[in-house]
């Protein structure tokens, strides 16, 4: 926002609200922001976007999520929401492919996902079926449930893990990676943050860039534009990040074909 001429405390005020892992609070938090004389709401993550859409009808919403634009025109958004559509349902199909490529012994894939957002799970299952992989599902609701789930994964049932896109995983990257490393099992994530924290690999859009791009929408709206006048954007680049150190700990050798297409290799 500063690059666009906005300075907090001078011509801009920012009110931040967090649910602290309690998704049931999001709708009330969004509704409260309407009564605080805000001019635009920014929501990131599927549940936050869904809650904002449910509770906020009188203010423009800028969303960053795979929920943005579903069922409507990307060129001319309907209602009061525009923003960035993250396309996780599409990139989810690549996660099993990369897992199998780096861990040839993988035959059974465990998928850790938020129970309220099954669309990406379906994409993973479709690819796994094509690759002749079995899928075991692990639905979770919060960070604590995620850690418990990891600790109860059985090696005789699962060879590798896919962590479906979720703000829960990004917000708790370090603890999740610590538990997965103790498990000693290959896993793939959507955000670079998890690979940089010690995860084996990640594949997805650059979340930092996408969230910064939301500032463009906020700037336009504060200058008078309406959401319907601001087409929903989709990521054009996706990052494949490989952690060589973690691969060595797992006794895996990353194929040269993957290293050649990786956007970042962490030694």
HELIX and SHEET records of a PDB file:
HELIX    1   1 UNK A    2  UNK A    4  5                                   3    
HELIX    2   2 UNK A   23  UNK A   25  5                                   3    
HELIX    3   3 UNK A   26  UNK A   34  1                                   9    
HELIX    4   4 UNK A   46  UNK A   55  1                                  10    
HELIX    5   5 UNK A   88  UNK A  102  1                                  15    
HELIX    6   6 UNK A  119  UNK A  130  1                                  12    
HELIX    7   7 UNK A  143  UNK A  151  1                                   9    
HELIX    8   8 UNK A  167  UNK A  171  1                                   5    
HELIX    9   9 UNK A  173  UNK A  183  1                                  11    
HELIX   10  10 UNK A  192  UNK A  196  1                                   5    
HELIX   11  11 UNK A  207  UNK A  222  1                                  16    
HELIX   12  12 UNK A  227  UNK A  229  5                                   3    
HELIX   13  13 UNK A  244  UNK A  249  1                                   6    
HELIX   14  14 UNK A  256  UNK A  261  1                                   6    
SHEET    1   A 4 UNK A  40  UNK A  44  0                                        
SHEET    2   A 4 UNK A  60  UNK A  65  1                                        
SHEET    3   A 4 UNK A  81  UNK A  85  1                                        
SHEET    4   A 4 UNK A 233  UNK A 234  1                                        
SHEET    1   B 7 UNK A 134  UNK A 140  0                                        
SHEET    2   B 7 UNK A 108  UNK A 114  1                                        
SHEET    3   B 7 UNK A 160  UNK A 163  1                                        
SHEET    4   B 7 UNK A 186  UNK A 189  1                                        
SHEET    5   B 7 UNK A 201  UNK A 204  1                                        
SHEET    6   B 7 UNK A 239  UNK A 243 -1                                        
SHEET    7   B 7 UNK A 264  UNK A 266  1                                        
END                                                                             
